[in-house]
């Protein structure tokens, strides 16, 4: 199955555009998980069990595991998702970007060691740094374009030609040149809805990974109005802290489920364009 087909199937099976970011911060865990051996995996397992019927994707953030020497727990988390939520896309959020020979190793790490369905990459070393990922034509390559952080404007808004900014050039380059296998997505932050709409006009139905809702303050209605495709899809909308840490108590999994369900329902309320009266 191609990555595009798998993504379409994930949207349909879950009736959801929600992605849960699995960004473990053990100091925020309930007491029973905080210092326990394997606590990161067990926390993730509880989150997956609580949310798997509500989401189209999970996105573990690599640094949150490597910082704690928990790469094996990351492997176990991905294996568990694949076993219990087989329709969900697994996105390894590692934002890799390096010269070709090293990028080959990063692609092997993401797709062979961890078995991810997709990986985030940084395009600023150019096509040859992304090519080793693109060659895995059945895997998703999710390219940073307009990120959700406040400092995104420092570089991404630089003018690279008449009337064109760098993030716009990245979006067009991915859509026109790098997406030959139909396995590309781009990262566009929910905190920049005007830019999101601009990018959608430039790239057609190319899917977006959209971080920045929830704790970062992105507005669901604005994101959907700006970024959804005519089919009411085209977006994988990621929330991490607002779901994972909806409660710090023993009810954390139930609270995570409610947060994920509320987000799904809010998104779904805006998936179809409003009907415009002909009168």
SERO-4910 file (N, C-alpha, C, O; in steps of 0.05 Angstrom, whole numbers):
BEGIN
 pado doro    nc1    nc2    nc3   cac1   cac2   cac3    cc1    cc2    cc3    oc1    oc2    oc3
  Unk    A     17    -24      0      0      0      0     18     25      0     37     27     16
  Unk    A     12     44    -17     27     69    -18     21     85      8      2     80     22
  Unk    A     39    104     13     35    121     37     10    137     34     -6    140     53
  Unk    A      5    148     10    -20    163      5    -45    147     11    -64    156     23
  Unk    A    -45    122      2    -68    104      6    -71     98     36    -93     97     47
  Unk    A    -48     94     50    -50     88     79    -61    113     94    -76    109    113
  Unk    A    -52    137     86    -62    161     99    -92    164     94   -107    170    113
  Unk    A   -101    160     70   -129    162     63   -145    142     80   -167    148     90
  Unk    A   -134    117     82   -148     96     98   -149    103    127   -169     97    141
  Unk    A   -128    116    138   -128    124    166   -149    145    171   -163    144    191
  Unk    A   -151    165    153   -172    186    157   -200    173    157   -217    179    174
  Unk    A   -204    154    138   -231    142    136   -237    124    159   -259    125    170
  Unk    A   -218    107    167   -224     87    188   -230    101    215   -247     91    230
  Unk    A   -217    123    220   -221    136    246   -242    159    245   -250    169    266
  Unk    A   -250    167    221   -266    191    218   -254    214    233   -267    228    248
  Unk    A   -227    217    230   -212    236    247   -188    246    232   -176    231    216
  Unk    A   -181    271    237   -156    283    227   -137    287    250   -116    301    247
  Unk    A   -143    276    274   -127    282    298   -102    264    299   -103    240    293
  Unk    A    -80    276    306    -55    261    312    -47    267    341    -47    290    349
  Unk    A    -41    247    356    -32    250    383     -1    250    383     11    231    375
  Unk    A     11    272    392     39    273    395     48    260    421     40    268    442
  Unk    A     64    239    418     74    224    441    100    235    450    122    225    443
  Unk    A     99    257    465    123    271    474    126    268    505    118    286    520
  Unk    A    137    246    513    137    240    542    155    259    558    178    264    550
  Unk    A    144    269    580    159    285    599    154    272    626    134    279    640
  Unk    A    171    254    635    166    238    659    159    254    683    144    245    701
  Unk    A    169    278    686    163    295    710    133    302    710    123    309    731
  Unk    A    119    300    688     91    306    686     74    281    689     49    283    690
  Unk    A     86    258    690     71    233    692     57    230    720     67    242    739
  Unk    A     36    215    721     25    208    748     46    192    763     64    180    752
  Unk    A     44    192    789     65    181    806     72    152    799     96    145    801
  Unk    A     53    136    792     58    108    786     75    103    762     86     81    759
  Unk    A     79    123    745     94    120    720    120    135    721    139    129    706
  Unk    A    122    155    738    144    175    736    172    162    739    189    168    722
  Unk    A    176    146    758    202    134    762    203    104    758    223     91    765
  Unk    A    182     93    747    180     64    743    197     55    719    198     69    699
  Unk    A    210     32    721    223     21    698    203     17    675    181      6    679
  Unk    A    210     26    651    192     23    629    168     42    631    148     38    618
  Unk    A    170     63    648    147     80    653    138     96    628    115    101    625
  Unk    A    157    103    611    150    118    587    132    100    569    111    109    560
  Unk    A    141     76    565    124     58    548     97     53    561     77     54    547
  Unk    A     96     48    587     71     43    600     52     67    598     28     64    595
  Unk    A     63     91    601     47    115    598     36    117    570     12    122    566
  Unk    A     54    113    550     45    114    522     24     94    516      4     99    503
  Unk    A     28     70    527      9     48    523    -19     56    532    -39     51    519
  Unk    A    -20     68    556    -46     77    567    -59     98    549    -83     98    545
  Unk    A    -43    116    538    -53    137    520    -64    125    495    -85    132    485
  Unk    A    -49    106    483    -57     93    459    -83     78    463   -102     79    447
  Unk    A    -84     63    485   -109     48    492   -133     66    494   -155     58    487
  Unk    A   -129     90    505   -151    108    509   -160    123    485   -182    133    484
  Unk    A   -142    125    464   -148    143    442   -149    130    414   -156    144    395
  Unk    A   -142    105    412   -137     94    385   -161     94    366   -157     94    342
  Unk    A   -185     95    377   -208     97    359   -215    125    351   -234    130    336
  Unk    A   -200    144    361   -206    173    357   -187    187    339   -191    211    332
  Unk    A   -165    174    331   -143    188    317   -135    174    292   -140    150    288
  Unk    A   -123    190    274   -112    178    249    -82    173    251    -71    160    234
  Unk    A    -69    184    271    -39    182    272    -29    186    301    -42    198    318
  Unk    A     -5    176    305     10    181    329     38    192    321     49    183    300
  Unk    A     48    210    336     73    223    328     93    224    352     94    244    366
  Unk    A    108    203    357    129    205    377    151    223    369    161    222    346
  Unk    A    159    240    388    181    260    383    207    248    393    210    243    417
  Unk    A    226    244    375    249    228    381    265    239    405    274    223    422
  Unk    A    269    265    407    286    276    429    275    270    456    290    267    475
  Unk    A    248    267    459    236    261    485    243    233    494    239    226    517
  Unk    A    252    216    476    261    189    484    291    188    487    301    177    507
  Unk    A    305    199    468    335    199    469    345    213    494    365    204    505
  Unk    A    332    234    502    342    249    526    341    232    551    356    237    570
  Unk    A    324    212    551    321    194    575    333    166    570    328    148    585
  Unk    A    348    163    548    359    137    542    337    116    537    340     93    544
  Unk    A    315    126    526    291    109    524    285    101    495    261     97    488
  Unk    A    305     98    478    300     90    451    286     63    449    270     59    431
  Unk    A    293     45    467    280     19    466    250     21    472    233      7    461
  Unk    A    243     39    491    215     44    497    201     57    473    177     53    469
  Unk    A    215     73    457    204     83    433    198     61    413    176     60    401
  Unk    A    216     42    410    211     19    393    187      3    402    170     -4    386
  Unk    A    185     -1    428    162    -16    439    136     -1    435    115    -13    429
  Unk    A    138     26    437    114     42    433    104     39    404     80     35    400
  Unk    A    122     41    385    114     39    357    104     11    351     84      8    337
  Unk    A    117     -9    362    107    -37    358     79    -40    369     62    -53    358
  Unk    A     74    -27    392     47    -30    405     26    -16    388      4    -26    385
  Unk    A     33      8    378     13     22    361      7      4    337    -17      1    330
  Unk    A     27     -7    324     22    -23    300      5    -48    306    -10    -57    289
  Unk    A      9    -59    330     -6    -83    337    -35    -77    345    -53    -93    340
  Unk    A    -40    -54    358    -66    -49    369    -82    -27    355   -106    -25    358
  Unk    A    -68    -11    339    -81     10    323    -71      9    294    -58     28    285
  Unk    A    -76    -13    281    -62    -18    255    -70      2    233    -55      5    213
  Unk    A    -92     17    236    -99     36    216    -85     63    220    -86     80    202
  Unk    A    -74     67    243    -61     93    249    -34     96    235    -19     77    234
  Unk    A    -28    120    226     -2    127    216     17    132    239      9    146    258
  Unk    A     41    122    238     62    128    258     82    147    245     96    139    226
  Unk    A     84    171    256    102    191    247    125    194    267    120    201    290
  Unk    A    149    189    258    172    194    276    181    223    272    190    230    250
  Unk    A    177    239    292    183    267    290    212    271    299    218    275    323
  Unk    A    230    270    280    259    273    287    272    296    271    295    303    277
  Unk    A    258    308    252    268    331    237    296    328    227    313    345    232
  Unk    A    301    306    215    328    300    205    335    317    181    318    325    165
  Unk    A    361    323    179    371    338    156    401    337    156    414    349    174
  Unk    A    413    324    136    442    322    135    451    314    107    434    309     90
  Unk    A    477    312    103    487    305     76    478    277     69    471    261     87
  Unk    A    480    270     44    468    246     34    475    220     48    458    205     54
  Unk    A    501    216     53    509    191     65    498    188     94    490    166    102
  Unk    A    497    210    108    486    209    135    455    208    134    443    194    150
  Unk    A    444    221    115    415    220    111    406    191    105    384    183    114
  Unk    A    422    176     91    416    148     86    413    133    113    395    116    115
  Unk    A    430    139    132    429    125    158    404    134    173    392    118    187
  Unk    A    398    160    171    374    170    185    349    157    173    330    151    188
  Unk    A    348    154    147    325    140    134    323    111    144    301    102    149
  Unk    A    346     98    145    346     70    155    336     69    184    321     51    191
  Unk    A    345     88    200    337     90    228    306     92    230    294     77    245
  Unk    A    295    111    215    266    116    217    250     93    207    231     85    220
  Unk    A    257     83    183    239     65    170    245     35    175    227     19    174
  Unk    A    270     29    181    277      1    186    280     -5    216    269    -24    226
  Unk    A    295     12    230    298      6    259    272     11    274    263     -7    288
  Unk    A    259     34    269    235     41    284    209     33    270    188     32    283
  Unk    A    211     27    244    187     19    230    166     40    227    142     34    225
  Unk    A    174     66    227    155     88    224    143     88    196    156     79    177
  Unk    A    119     98    194    106    102    168    115    127    155    113    130    130
  Unk    A    124    147    171    132    173    160    152    185    179    154    177    203
  Unk    A    167    204    169    187    218    186    188    247    178    184    254    154
  Unk    A    193    265    197    196    293    191    225    299    184    244    288    196
  Unk    A    229    316    164    256    322    154    258    352    150    239    366    145
  Unk    A    283    362    151    290    390    147    300    393    119    319    379    111
  Unk    A    289    411    103    297    413     74    320    431     68    328    434     45
  Unk    A    332    444     89    350    466     83    378    458     75    395    476     71
  Unk    A    384    433     72    409    424     59    403    416     30    422    409     16
  Unk    A    378    419     21    373    414     -7    363    386    -14    361    369      4
  Unk    A    358    382    -39    346    357    -49    362    332    -42    350    312    -35
  Unk    A    389    334    -44    404    310    -39    402    300    -10    406    277     -4
  Unk    A    396    318      9    393    310     37    366    297     42    363    283     62
  Unk    A    347    302     24    320    291     27    317    266     10    300    249     16
  Unk    A    333    263    -11    330    241    -30    330    213    -17    315    196    -25
  Unk    A    348    208      3    348    182     15    322    174     28    315    151     29
  Unk    A    307    194     38    281    189     49    260    185     26    244    166     28
  Unk    A    261    201      6    242    200    -16    244    173    -31    224    164    -42
  Unk    A    267    160    -30    270    135    -44    254    113    -31    248     92    -44
  Unk    A    246    117     -6    228     97      7    199    106     -2    185    119     13
  Unk    A    191     98    -26    167    109    -38    142    101    -24    121    113    -28
  Unk    A    143     80     -7    119     72      8    118     85     36    100     79     51
  Unk    A    136    103     41    138    117     67    133    147     63    139    158     42
  Unk    A    123    159     84    118    188     83    142    204     90    157    198    108
  Unk    A    146    226     75    168    245     80    155    272     86    143    284     68
  Unk    A    157    281    111    142    304    120    162    327    124    178    327    142
  Unk    A    160    347    106    181    367    103    174    393    117    152    403    112
  Unk    A    192    403    134    187    428    147    183    451    127    198    454    108
  Unk    A    161    466    131    155    488    112    150    514    128    166    532    127
  Unk    A    127    515    142    120    538    158    115    528    186     92    520    192
  Unk    A    134    529    203    132    517    229    117    534    248    112    558    243
  Unk    A    108    522    271     89    536    289    102    554    310     88    568    324
  Unk    A    128    554    312    142    568    333    143    598    327    143    606    304
  Unk    A    145    615    348    146    644    343    169    653    326    167    673    310
  Unk    A    192    640    327    215    648    312    215    639    283    234    643    268
  Unk    A    193    626    274    192    617    247    197    639    227    209    635    206
  Unk    A    188    663    233    191    686    215    221    694    211    227    707    191
  Unk    A    238    687    229    266    696    227    279    689    201    293    704    189
  Unk    A    273    664    191    285    655    166    264    648    145    268    653    122
  Unk    A    242    637    154    222    627    135    208    649    119    197    644     98
  Unk    A    209    674    129    196    696    115    216    712     98    209    732     87
  Unk    A    241    703     96    260    717     79    251    716     50    241    695     41
  Unk    A    254    738     36    246    740      8    268    727     -9    292    733     -6
  Unk    A    259    709    -26    278    694    -44    273    700    -73    284    687    -91
  Unk    A    256    720    -78    250    728   -106    227    748   -105    216    752    -83
  Unk    A    220    759   -127    198    779   -127    172    767   -116    161    748   -128
  Unk    A    163    778    -94    138    770    -83    137    742    -71    115    731    -68
  Unk    A    160    730    -65    160    703    -55    178    700    -31    201    709    -31
  Unk    A    168    687    -10    183    682     14    193    653     14    184    636     -1
  Unk    A    213    648     31    226    622     31    206    599     36    208    579     23
  Unk    A    188    603     55    169    581     61    152    575     37    144    552     32
  Unk    A    145    595     21    129    591     -3    145    576    -24    134    559    -38
  Unk    A    171    583    -26    188    568    -45    191    539    -37    190    521    -54
  Unk    A    194    534    -11    195    506     -1    170    491     -9    171    468    -19
  Unk    A    147    503     -3    122    490     -9    119    483    -38    112    460    -45
  Unk    A    125    501    -55    123    496    -84    143    476    -94    137    460   -111
  Unk    A    167    477    -83    188    458    -91    180    429    -84    183    411   -100
  Unk    A    169    426    -60    160    399    -51    138    389    -70    139    367    -79
  Unk    A    118    406    -74     95    398    -90    102    392   -119     91    373   -131
  Unk    A    120    408   -131    125    406   -160    148    387   -166    148    375   -188
  Unk    A    168    384   -148    192    370   -155    197    345   -138    207    325   -148
  Unk    A    191    347   -112    199    325    -94    178    304    -90    184    283    -79
  Unk    A    154    309    -99    131    292    -92    124    273   -115    101    266   -119
  Unk    A    144    265   -131    139    248   -154    126    222   -146    110    211   -161
  Unk    A    132    211   -123    121    185   -114     95    189    -98     84    170    -88
  Unk    A     87    214    -94     62    219    -79     65    213    -49     45    207    -36
  Unk    A     89    214    -39     93    207    -11    102    230      7    112    226     29
  Unk    A     99    255     -3    107    278     13     84    291     27     61    290     18
  Unk    A     90    303     50     73    321     65     90    345     72    114    344     69
  Unk    A     77    367     81     93    389     92     82    397    119     58    393    125
  Unk    A     99    408    135     92    418    162     84    447    160    100    464    150
  Unk    A     59    453    168     49    480    168     36    485    195     17    471    201
  Unk    A     45    505    210     36    509    237      8    521    239      1    538    223
  Unk    A     -8    511    258    -35    521    263    -34    550    272    -55    564    270
  Unk    A    -12    560    281    -10    587    292     -7    608    270     -6    632    275
  Unk    A     -6    599    244     -4    617    222    -25    611    201    -19    602    179
  Unk    A    -51    616    207    -72    608    189    -71    622    162    -79    610    142
  Unk    A    -63    647    161    -61    661    135    -41    648    117    -46    645     93
  Unk    A    -18    641    128      3    628    112     -7    600    104     -1    590     83
  Unk    A    -22    587    122    -32    560    116    -50    562     91    -48    545     74
  Unk    A    -68    582     90    -85    585     67    -69    591     42    -75    581     21
  Unk    A    -49    607     44    -32    614     21    -18    589     11    -17    584    -14
  Unk    A     -8    572     29      6    548     20    -14    528      7     -8    516    -13
  Unk    A    -38    526     18    -58    509      6    -64    517    -23    -67    500    -40
  Unk    A    -66    542    -28    -70    552    -55    -47    544    -73    -51    539    -97
  Unk    A    -23    543    -63      1    538    -79      5    508    -85     16    502   -106
  Unk    A     -4    491    -67      3    462    -70    -20    444    -75    -16    419    -76
  Unk    A    -44    454    -79    -66    436    -84    -72    418    -60    -74    428    -37
  Unk    A    -76    393    -65    -85    374    -43    -62    361    -28    -67    342    -14
  Unk    A    -38    370    -32    -15    359    -16    -22    360     14    -30    381     24
  Unk    A    -19    337     28    -27    337     56     -8    353     74     16    354     69
  Unk    A    -19    364     95     -4    379    115     -4    365    142    -24    354    150
  Unk    A     19    365    155     20    359    184     19    386    198     35    404    193
  Unk    A     -1    389    216     -7    415    228     -3    414    258    -22    405    272
  Unk    A     20    421    268     23    424    297     13    451    306      8    469    290
  Unk    A     11    455    333      5    481    343    -23    486    354    -29    508    363
  Unk    A    -41    466    352    -67    469    365    -63    461    395    -42    449    402
  Unk    A    -82    467    411    -80    460    440    -62    479    454    -67    503    456
  Unk    A    -40    469    466    -23    485    483    -11    509    469     -5    529    482
  Unk    A     -6    507    443      6    530    428    -14    550    419     -7    572    409
  Unk    A    -40    544    421    -60    564    416    -72    566    389    -87    584    383
  Unk    A    -65    547    371    -77    547    344   -107    543    345   -117    527    361
  Unk    A   -121    557    327   -150    557    327   -160    537    306   -154    539    283
  Unk    A   -176    517    315   -185    496    298   -202    506    275   -198    498    252
  Unk    A   -221    524    280   -238    535    259   -222    548    237   -227    545    214
  Unk    A   -202    564    245   -185    578    226   -168    559    210   -164    562    186
  Unk    A   -157    539    223   -141    518    210   -157    504    189   -148    500    166
  Unk    A   -182    496    196   -198    481    177   -207    498    154   -206    489    131
  Unk    A   -214    523    159   -222    541    137   -199    546    118   -203    548     94
  Unk    A   -175    547    129   -152    554    112   -140    529     98   -129    532     76
  Unk    A   -142    506    111   -125    484    102   -139    459     92   -126    443     78
  Unk    A   -164    455     98   -177    430     89   -179    430     59   -181    450     45
  Unk    A   -180    406     48   -185    402     19   -215    401     14   -231    401     33
  Unk    A   -222    399    -11   -251    397    -18   -263    372     -7   -288    372     -1
  Unk    A   -247    351     -2   -257    327      9   -261    328     39   -270    309     52
  Unk    A   -252    350     52   -254    353     81   -231    339     95   -233    333    119
  Unk    A   -209    333     80   -186    320     93   -161    338     86   -163    362     88
  Unk    A   -139    325     80   -115    340     73    -98    349     97    -77    360     93
  Unk    A   -108    344    121    -94    353    145    -90    331    166   -108    314    169
  Unk    A    -68    330    178    -63    314    202    -56    334    224    -35    346    225
  Unk    A    -75    338    242    -74    360    262    -64    348    288    -77    332    301
  Unk    A    -40    357    297    -27    345    319    -30    361    345    -28    385    345
  Unk    A    -36    346    366    -36    358    393    -21    339    412    -25    315    411
  Unk    A     -4    350    428     12    334    446      5    339    475    -10    324    488
  Unk    A     14    362    486     11    367    515    -18    368    524    -25    359    545
  Unk    A    -35    380    507    -63    384    515    -77    358    518    -97    356    532
  Unk    A    -67    337    505    -79    310    507    -64    294    528    -76    283    547
  Unk    A    -38    292    526    -22    275    544    -26    283    573    -27    266    591
  Unk    A    -26    309    578    -26    319    605    -51    334    612    -51    353    628
  Unk    A    -73    324    601   -100    335    607   -106    332    637   -121    347    648
  Unk    A    -94    312    649    -95    308    678    -69    296    687    -57    280    673
  Unk    A    -60    304    711    -36    293    723    -42    271    743    -24    261    756
  Unk    A    -68    264    746    -76    244    765    -80    217    754    -73    212    731
  Unk    A    -92    200    770    -97    172    761   -117    171    738   -119    150    724
  Unk    A   -132    192    734   -151    193    712   -139    204    686   -154    212    668
  Unk    A   -113    203    684    -99    216    661   -108    204    634   -111    219    615
  Unk    A   -112    178    633   -120    165    608   -148    173    600   -154    179    576
  Unk    A   -167    174    619   -194    183    613   -194    212    605   -209    220    587
  Unk    A   -178    228    618   -176    257    610   -164    260    583   -173    277    567
  Unk    A   -144    243    576   -133    244    549   -153    237    528   -155    249    507
  Unk    A   -169    217    534   -190    209    515   -210    231    511   -217    237    488
  Unk    A   -218    244    532   -237    266    529   -225    289    512   -238    300    495
  Unk    A   -200    295    518   -187    317    503   -185    310    473   -189    327    456
  Unk    A   -177    285    467   -175    276    439   -203    276    426   -205    284    403
  Unk    A   -223    267    440   -250    267    429   -261    295    424   -273    300    404
  Unk    A   -255    313    443   -264    340    439   -251    353    415   -263    367    400
  Unk    A   -225    347    411   -211    358    388   -221    346    362   -226    360    343
  Unk    A   -225    320    362   -236    307    338   -264    319    331   -269    325    308
  Unk    A   -281    322    351   -308    332    346   -307    361    336   -322    369    318
  Unk    A   -289    377    348   -286    405    339   -276    406    310   -287    422    294
  Unk    A   -257    389    303   -247    388    275   -269    379    256   -274    392    235
  Unk    A   -283    358    264   -304    347    246   -327    366    241   -340    366    220
  Unk    A   -332    384    260   -353    404    257   -346    424    235   -363    438    225
  Unk    A   -320    425    227   -311    444    207   -300    430    182   -287    443    166
  Unk    A   -305    405    178   -293    391    156   -306    397    129   -292    395    109
  Unk    A   -331    405    129   -344    412    104   -347    442    102   -353    455    122
  Unk    A   -343    453     79   -346    481     74   -376    489     78   -393    474     71
  Unk    A   -381    512     90   -409    520     93   -423    524     66   -410    532     47
  Unk    A   -448    517     66   -464    520     41   -470    550     38   -480    563     56
  Unk    A   -464    560     14   -470    589      8   -496    590     -7   -499    578    -28
  Unk    A   -515    605      3   -540    608    -10   -538    622    -37   -522    641    -40
  Unk    A   -553    613    -56   -553    625    -83   -571    649    -84   -572    663   -105
  Unk    A   -586    654    -63   -605    677    -63   -590    704    -60   -602    725    -60
***
